[in-house]
């Protein structure tokens, strides 16, 4: 407790009845930092060994074994029981493919939506005759809940719940704490004239170091234990007291990035250090704080700033959410360059005719092109901002009648003429994956590995899968921040990474040009409602276009963005690319400012001109 509040209590001891003092003392016993940690696995991880004896193959991991037969060079097996499996092929003496991770634990709710499976690249190296080994490192399924209790300036007891994985905060950034005996509840009120509304209920254990709350996003009780700041370091941007930040050059790790001190390429190290110090000083227990997990800056082809916060680091693949939609545009450019007969003008229903017949036949469906999918103007009854829309992403992912989400989308009714209306729709972006898969006859994770991840020297990543095992392109891939930034540098360099051309320079220009305008007129929303979902702007092919005002100068930029603050911002005129990852899920009023304010006001001014 702060000295100020100790003094206040000393004064109250003279003026308040003993019962009131006892109540205040009971409340004060809650003050501090509390945490609960859940590790849902997956339990299957570690060394995977594959052997062959004649026509019979065996795979073993974590005490589990699977027997299978190989069809040509194809290697596929599944351990059953939700343990996971593998999909790949022999390449020379080795086996290359993907570990197929099962869905997140079924004994908890998944507040992020779909509980999708993941595919993680995995190489099995030859370890003797007819024997291969590799290490499975799946995507961890963890849930961390922090609670900080303190008194505000008016002496009212408040709690801040924080969860770095999903931003599950109980429904409010700050809640008032009420205690009656061992019972607790946490509430908010819409205005000062309204009563407090219960959001979270809990109780004190006999052990004063434990508090139990029922957490709806988990569907279970969470036992919070009192923690020291050092024991809950990930609650803070940096460990408490670690505010003496000094700028440092990012290390070269062998992943393709050439690094430099910012001063060596013409950026002010003091200006960048000032920004990092500001982020370090952010109090996560305030109302609507910025929860930035990483900040990376590339200037003139060099990685000059790389900083991580809230327990994240350079080897942590981060959930990109909808920023992953832009990867579909990059893959499209790559397969066009390879000569695949596909492009923005490709009619979608003709390309996917083998998946028919389709429900809700409509002549307008024949006019939908890949360009319409990339710009959210397909005209299908699909709107992620409308819960009643049949193509809404949550609706599609929560239904169980159609595990093929491509078919689910193709069966939707039409709402508008293609190109007539803009409606943000993840199912549109996902359908780009169907066109890519069909045109290239390649499983989407394999296509991404071949066209993007391998040429750009990516580290470990995880790709979302639909219930039928096909790749999902509506968002949610997990990439390292350094690898996401490479996409920006690739485009700054006209489609080339380290001398290897991935996409043509014409595709960089075409895909980042304006192809759709977002306004009240194009969305069909009145001005008041429009501002709740959109800002007036232009879209390219899965790139959001922006104009950045920095001082008296205006710069054109384009960005891949995802819920929570997953942002790749590219500013071609300045040869600048910036990446943010963050945990402000569902708080667009906060994370949209990363690109629109932090980049023009705190990063661009660091460039010496």
Steps between C-alpha positions, in 0.01 A plus 500: 500500500628848418613736784217734403238237569670397822463857617135506396431181696671646804264795480197275446591299807408807705174582323350171378314232700685176561273305259571742217872479570478121491322515163767730361777277634334201333490691174862606537603137536406462133738770380783363292574289195344156447542244223370168370664288232345228284699277267269303274781334312509353251666215685633334185834661426867414489688252283309335218662183359390341173630159390436265210514120480410391150158643417411569862579839649486596868491839669556552871481804727432553870413136559260482205546292187337493158541249219438598140594434139651746258354584159799592288694779667199617701529455877182538704398364837280584795538387861126513563325618813574862424873450549606643165647376174730576209464585133803517274718324245848360452750741349830332436618338820269705723128544558349850491148589599276631775407390848120507523412630841154413632250765600551679833394312811136404485459541876498877480321770305689673222420869527689576179239315297565188304739270690674429170774247438847608391766376259862558602795439264702197606810346344589139579869440441652165409641329811627177353353251257121527477488725806412871530480740794357845563386717790135596532453849643124564488320825562458531877145529628533715809279737693637746754279714720638791700310714746631820653300651787559853629319811612444787259549866584157509667584207723272257316625145464538397134632196317658464158490154341751440221558204269783530242384212278147621415442823694234325705439767765155413630328762288661819626848647541431596861237367741401599850560236766229405753567268792257355752668252728667246272283590201629731228354654192635738241278747319466803274225750441408677177484842670522656844121495542472124439567216743802277457444194281665173596757380243711249695426304819752346735585400851792495740650168595590424857854566391520883476748461215235354267195647326270295277293657222274340243639597161240471224751495212647186651170354614658416833632642825844659505699495823704817526800497728672803637809578291799721537572734208799283414281188502252657258745673271286451188232721654730795439654627174838432658587370847418766762782744551654420160453848355861589423468405133797569274467462123674194358559359155289190425708182474557315175365150557553336162137548391589729210470837669794738475493722806652839573501765765231754417758778500701324231213519249367845588254457787518661842572237762390743772157543338449124472623448855254762623214305338613170655532661843144632468373151419692354793339751738143409400299386802294198388256554788375835369186544293550381139880474496701424186619139529775489237683165487764589241626797301738457207628759251681442170652801323696501176500121496642460850331382818575787739259449790370179657336513841260265681270551796265311734709184494513459121828449313640462147441125492131524594266456200221753552136468400464734200121491497381675181846623406540144374248576223772695320704181467242386245580800285872425520444134407280605208779720368748215538291246307425754227874546460539120479262495204190357668190600296341707772468871579275769647268468201447123550128415543469329837207268430649383173831426672324306777230334289610154617365585846148551366213486470452809713206605712322827437569512123524855373635633168699760693722227644655442157625860506695470829876517438806447719536879508158525663607253768822691568312830538199373701262594218377155392135583563449174692287521816809516714574778751718446807355816658144367483416214736191420291701454180511130400861539383619664823830337600381401849183350354693301242756372748253408773264299276567128472287405201762582235868436590606625156493877555575563132180320405314676782600836350428401140149393609417840650227711339589821319425832664635740237649522155875417515704818537202705616535485879789466746443266794795367700477122470763249612327226299580695182871499586483132589346424162814641336668196658257271317589659166874477574473137612294398196714686246831367633378155615691571821392488864502860624762460778731331248439782251581762763816313597615476139410849378554718808641342815795315347614781263475753783689278747218484753546344840236288671140586417154345532228500232128474579297209365130463439307205648545306173880540518536761225693820569314804632579841348257717694769594755658353810835367379773526765825659376806644666512881492832495312340287228191718464730799453671318211175526301527878528865500395418266211252754365733795561758317288258445214425135576857383568645360823877454517531473122212252464192629319177390668244720320533729200541872557183554298309292757640713783369808319164353397417330831573813704303734272147611588235254380216564745385807690357465851239765582142529625384478139694184412413322825136606502536628858390839621774733623437427868518120463784512249737641760430205730657259252711682244701807415477650153791360298602293200591132480739324267509126450497397870701811589350797685616832357578800719623857492732581789525861619842562655561863580427696185559202271260232378618152404324218323505169684341158482445255780400149602297528819339261746282521808693582815774704335670270251631759255748498215531857368700574185597853395666471156611863468707466818619141438345424839317196636364465856345206684289503814353198671271559796229370729231770471249253355158654448635850568526658156499847649838416651685284250405690185704789640821296480521553125316832476673677791812323629651453153455862377554672836776296663673286237507708181635803695801284592608510134763770448427708193 
